Amino acid sequence: MTESSDLRLMRMALNSGSGHMPALGFGTLIPDAAETITATRDALEAGFRHFDCAERYRNEREVGETLQAGMAAGGVAREDIFVTTKLWNTNHRPERVEPAFEASLNRLRLEHLDLYLIHTPFAFQPGDEQDPRDQSGNVIYDNEVTLLDTWRAMESLVDHGRCRAIGLSDISLNDLVPIYESARIKPAAVQVESHPYLPETELLEFCKEKGIVFLAFAPLGHGMKPGLLEDPVISAIAARVGKTRAQVLLAWAIQRGTAVLTTPKTPARAKENFNISVLPEDAFNEINRIQTRQRLNPVMKTGIPGFIARVSRQL
Ligand SMILES: NC(=O)c1ccc[n+]([C@@H]2O[C@H](COP(=O)([O-])OP(=O)(O)OC[C@H]3O[C@@H](n4cnc5c(N)ncnc54)[C@H](OP(=O)(O)O)[C@@H]3O)[C@@H](O)[C@H]2O)c1
């Protein structure tokens, strides 16, 4: 799965045969355009080579500009970076998939994508309104398309050569299995909420068995307080091993065989979140024994991102 014991450089093989994903990834869910640019630049400078984007984040243009500038400055080639973006819920109809993909690629100023994910398994009413609501404020779902229809259109993107691997996000094991079984091109990655309070062990085991990269978001419990960053087990381990609590949580995620996304927004945090190292076995096991269970993001039940209060109105 990996070829380095340095967690910062660890890479995970994709079952698509299209190369490797750096296990430590930078997430671009940043509502502010200017902050997207500085945070992406700082992440690149700190050493992040995996960038997680989405049509829904409405900042692919800023991420693309910053990555181009980083590559133009030298030292980083396109093949050195791994870029993912995601198909939004309003584009699940098969005829909308390729145009949505091309639009993302244009905004990102890339010739190909390393990974394209179906952002959630929920299809919304097709159209330009990303958050379609009826008069009572309820989301308008689209019952005319199945997840498998959308998956078939994703497979065609791989056939056409501009997308190296495809996968799903915010998906349960129950919903993943039938897609996996029917897929001509198997999912290469699934992106889901996961941290010590939501280890998703069954899903992780399935992914390991099938060679699917399990990509965890919210590794720091999204910085919610009180939360994982104040957990006494995490705090004690951080003090013991001389690392920060964020570094402990990120290291744990990679040591258990997942890839992970984090979103530092300052140069100091970018360096901190990149500078992780292997935890001693006793510390790793202690985190595995944490009994608290908590899902933070309701998106898996509704398809509506509900993670970040100040962003949820826009996203
Ligand atoms: N597929 C999906 O539905 C989905 C949903 C959510 C996220 N994602 C992806 O996952 C990425 C990661 O998002 P996340 O929320 O899971 O990121 P995260 O890094 O786990 O949490 C970010 C929060 O942690 C805080 N933080 C970051 N570094 C820290 C540090 N060193 N010490 C203390 N606090 C720290 C940040 O605080 P500040 O705000 O103060 O910087 C922010 O509040 C997103 O950018 C996105 O790409 C995907």
The ligand as an SDF file (V2000), in Angstrom:
LIG
                    3D

 48 52  0  0  0  0  0  0  0  0999 V2000
  -17.0530   14.8680    1.2730 N   0  0  0  0  0  0  0  0  0  0  0  0
  -17.6050   15.6850    2.1260 C   0  0  0  0  0  0  0  0  0  0  0  0
  -18.8260   15.7330    2.2850 O   0  0  0  0  0  0  0  0  0  0  0  0
  -16.7210   16.5660    2.9520 C   0  0  0  0  0  0  0  0  0  0  0  0
  -17.2450   17.2220    4.0820 C   0  0  0  0  0  0  0  0  0  0  0  0
  -16.3920   18.0280    4.8240 C   0  0  0  0  0  0  0  0  0  0  0  0
  -15.0490   18.1600    4.4640 C   0  0  0  0  0  0  0  0  0  0  0  0
  -14.5800   17.5320    3.3590 N   0  0  0  0  0  0  0  0  0  0  0  0
  -13.1830   17.6850    2.9110 C   0  0  0  0  0  0  0  0  0  0  0  0
  -12.3380   17.4490    3.9940 O   0  0  0  0  0  0  0  0  0  0  0  0
  -11.4580   18.5670    4.1610 C   0  0  0  0  0  0  0  0  0  0  0  0
  -11.0570   18.6530    5.5900 C   0  0  0  0  0  0  0  0  0  0  0  0
  -12.0920   19.3140    6.3240 O   0  0  0  0  0  0  0  0  0  0  0  0
  -12.2430   19.1270    7.8010 P   0  0  0  0  0  0  0  0  0  0  0  0
  -13.2330   20.0050    8.3490 O   0  0  0  0  0  0  0  0  0  0  0  0
  -12.4590   17.7010    7.9150 O   0  0  0  0  0  0  0  0  0  0  0  0
  -10.7550   19.6070    8.2520 O   0  0  0  0  0  0  0  0  0  0  0  0
  -10.0460   19.4690    9.6320 P   0  0  0  0  0  0  0  0  0  0  0  0
   -8.6320   19.9040    9.4110 O   0  0  0  0  0  0  0  0  0  0  0  0
  -10.3250   18.1810   10.2880 O   0  0  0  0  0  0  0  0  0  0  0  0
  -10.7920   20.5380   10.5060 O   0  0  0  0  0  0  0  0  0  0  0  0
  -10.6640   21.8670   10.2210 C   0  0  0  0  0  0  0  0  0  0  0  0
  -10.8740   22.6020   11.5250 C   0  0  0  0  0  0  0  0  0  0  0  0
   -9.8090   22.2720   12.3900 O   0  0  0  0  0  0  0  0  0  0  0  0
   -9.1320   23.4400   12.7770 C   0  0  0  0  0  0  0  0  0  0  0  0
   -7.6910   23.1410   12.6710 N   0  0  0  0  0  0  0  0  0  0  0  0
   -6.9510   22.8590   11.5710 C   0  0  0  0  0  0  0  0  0  0  0  0
   -5.6760   22.6040   11.9050 N   0  0  0  0  0  0  0  0  0  0  0  0
   -5.6110   22.7370   13.2560 C   0  0  0  0  0  0  0  0  0  0  0  0
   -4.5550   22.6290   14.1870 C   0  0  0  0  0  0  0  0  0  0  0  0
   -3.3230   22.3120   13.8120 N   0  0  0  0  0  0  0  0  0  0  0  0
   -4.8400   22.8320   15.5120 N   0  0  0  0  0  0  0  0  0  0  0  0
   -6.0740   23.1500   15.9110 C   0  0  0  0  0  0  0  0  0  0  0  0
   -7.1210   23.2980   15.0610 N   0  0  0  0  0  0  0  0  0  0  0  0
   -6.8900   23.0800   13.7550 C   0  0  0  0  0  0  0  0  0  0  0  0
   -9.5460   24.5150   11.8050 C   0  0  0  0  0  0  0  0  0  0  0  0
   -9.5850   25.6940   12.5140 O   0  0  0  0  0  0  0  0  0  0  0  0
   -9.5850   27.1470   11.7870 P   0  0  0  0  0  0  0  0  0  0  0  0
  -10.9480   27.2890   11.1940 O   0  0  0  0  0  0  0  0  0  0  0  0
   -9.3140   28.0530   12.9220 O   0  0  0  0  0  0  0  0  0  0  0  0
   -8.5020   27.1230   10.7810 O   0  0  0  0  0  0  0  0  0  0  0  0
  -10.9160   24.0710   11.3790 C   0  0  0  0  0  0  0  0  0  0  0  0
  -11.8970   24.5420   12.2840 O   0  0  0  0  0  0  0  0  0  0  0  0
  -12.2600   19.7320    3.6040 C   0  0  0  0  0  0  0  0  0  0  0  0
  -11.4690   20.8460    3.2770 O   0  0  0  0  0  0  0  0  0  0  0  0
  -12.8550   19.0750    2.4150 C   0  0  0  0  0  0  0  0  0  0  0  0
  -11.8960   19.0090    1.3760 O   0  0  0  0  0  0  0  0  0  0  0  0
  -15.3920   16.7220    2.6170 C   0  0  0  0  0  0  0  0  0  0  0  0
  1  2  1  0
  2  3  2  0
  2  4  1  0
  4  5  1  0
  4 48  2  0
  5  6  2  0
  6  7  1  0
  7  8  2  0
  8  9  1  0
  8 48  1  0
  9 10  1  0
  9 46  1  0
 10 11  1  0
 11 12  1  0
 11 44  1  0
 12 13  1  0
 13 14  1  0
 14 15  2  0
 14 16  1  0
 14 17  1  0
 17 18  1  0
 18 19  2  0
 18 20  1  0
 18 21  1  0
 21 22  1  0
 22 23  1  0
 23 24  1  0
 23 42  1  0
 24 25  1  0
 25 26  1  0
 25 36  1  0
 26 27  1  0
 26 35  1  0
 27 28  2  0
 28 29  1  0
 29 30  1  0
 29 35  2  0
 30 31  1  0
 30 32  2  0
 32 33  1  0
 33 34  2  0
 34 35  1  0
 36 37  1  0
 36 42  1  0
 37 38  1  0
 38 39  2  0
 38 40  1  0
 38 41  1  0
 42 43  1  0
 44 45  1  0
 44 46  1  0
 46 47  1  0
M  CHG  2   8   1  16  -1
M  END
$$$$
